[in-house]
Structure formats: C-alpha cells, structure tokens
Amino acid sequence: MTVYSVSTFGRPGASRTRTQLPVPRPAIAVLVPDRQDRQRPAVRGGNVHPDRHYHRPALPGSERRLLLKQRRNLGREDEDRRPVVAVHLELRDVYTPSDPWFQAWLTGSRGEFERRLRRPWLGLIREVTGRGVLVRRARVISEPVTEYIGFEHATTESNVAAGEQVRWLPRCGSSDLLLPGNDCWVFDNQRVQFNYFSGIGDFLAAGLSDDPVVVKRCAAAFEAVWERAVPHGEYQLR
C-alpha cells in the first residue's frame, strides 16, 4: 500500500494539518477529468448523449467511452516509438460549487474529505501511467486564488502520487498566450474534448473535435502553458 501526504486542509489561510493517508494499489485506468457526480448531457458532433456522469468520484461517461474504445492503444508505442500522451488544460478558477467533496473541505469535515480523497481516479491513473501513458495537467489560475483552487491544491498531491504531472501558471503569466475558450483534454494529439461550464462552475456539456487544426492549436496552447508553469511541488498558494 502506497502512502502520500496531504499538507493543506481547509480554506486558504486556515490552519494546516499534515496527514498520512493510504492509497490502494492500481486497478484500472482512464484519462478524463475527475469532476462531478450528477448526470448531464454530453455533446458529440452536435448530438446530445444523455448518459454522462460528471461529479466526484464518478467518471465522465463520454470521455470514459472514448478512452475505453481506444484502450488497446493505451500504454503502447506506435511505429515511431512515440508514447501515448493525454494532456488537460484547465482555465477556470471555480468549478462545481455544490461538489460534496469541496463542501467537506470548506467546512473542515476531515473524515468526509479524506474518504473522498481516496477516489477511483487514482487507481485509474496508476494503470494508465503504468502502461507508459504520459498524463499531464496544467492549470491557469488567478491570484489571490479562489477557495476552489485552494481545494484543488490540497488534493493535487494525490494526483501526482498516482502518476500525473501537474503544473500551475498564475494567470498574469499567460497574457501573451493564445488559449482556447474552454477547458480541454488533448488525446495523443489526435482528438480534443472541450468541457463546458456555467459561469458559477456547474458542468454543462462536452464536445469532441478531430479537426487537425483545432487539435494542433489546443496542443500548442497546452505546451505554451506547460513551459511557463510551476511544478506542483514548487507552487505556493497566494
């Protein structure tokens, strides 16, 4: 059993407690965002798919189907020996304000926070990265940070322990970059999934694109952010 540390618990500025938590060994893997547990429609090529699960700790249905469909390719290298890559660009400061996990963190409900921290996402990422898939997440955030970003920061060490690479870029450092209008995943430089949220952060829908121009732009945007961003272990909340 692997053990990781949670060094920030509760609102930014509140007292911090360092807790050692056990993490189960890997089970299965998928490369998708890990937000929300309610069912919402997903948009694929202009059509609405009603069976989308998008709330912690459940997994987004359309993204899960996408990756499971490509499962035979995960972790293998193609003819030019290029490893499979999935990258996630996050651009918002607030997500899913009613998320029970977030609410547990806000209210200092340690037992509930720690219970949800040991989520299926971690096992999923372990299997994928164990197959050689590179999973990177870059977050562009405003400073001083919102409470939700403080919450994400408090949970990110578990993502890193599971195999994700995570970096943070203060928004003031991105002014000269050309970034997409919505959060997105880029899967192996072949497909983009955009995730659409309301103004207050509730998930609305997702859209997939195989357009090579769109994919290239989003991949380039991610790399531009990644080059400037600070690794999670070095970033301090402000």
Summary of the structure (lengths in Angstrom):
residues: 238
radius of gyration: 17.0
end to end distance: 33.2
largest distance: 51.9
contacts: 743
relative contact order: 0.19
helix: 33%
strand: 29%
